Amino acid sequence: NSTLRLAHYPPVPEGTDPTTYRSAPHEDIDFITLLCESTGEGLEILQKDGSWRPVHSYKGQIIVNAGDMLQNLTNGYYKST
């Protein structure tokens, strides 16, 4: 079995409170997530020290996120992002 889900995050309107989330911080529950050429900022990774690091994508780039299923399958070798 497989699941394919498309998600679209529309732009945040000007004047929106900068502490507002489009999506609350979370781990992906799936095996992997492919993020194809984001056109806007917003994706961040929580680092081990508790700080957030922005993820920038470039033309033609695909970002691969490890999900909870991959983390479980590899006994934590690949951490869920």
FENTAHU-V391885 format. One record per helix or strand. SS is the DSSP state (@ for helix, = for strand). FROM is the first residue (numbers start at 1). TO is the last residue. If there is no record, write none. Layout:
<<SS,FROM,TO> <SS,FROM,TO>>
This chain:
<<=,32,36> <=,44,46> <=,52,54> <=,62,66> <@,68,73>>
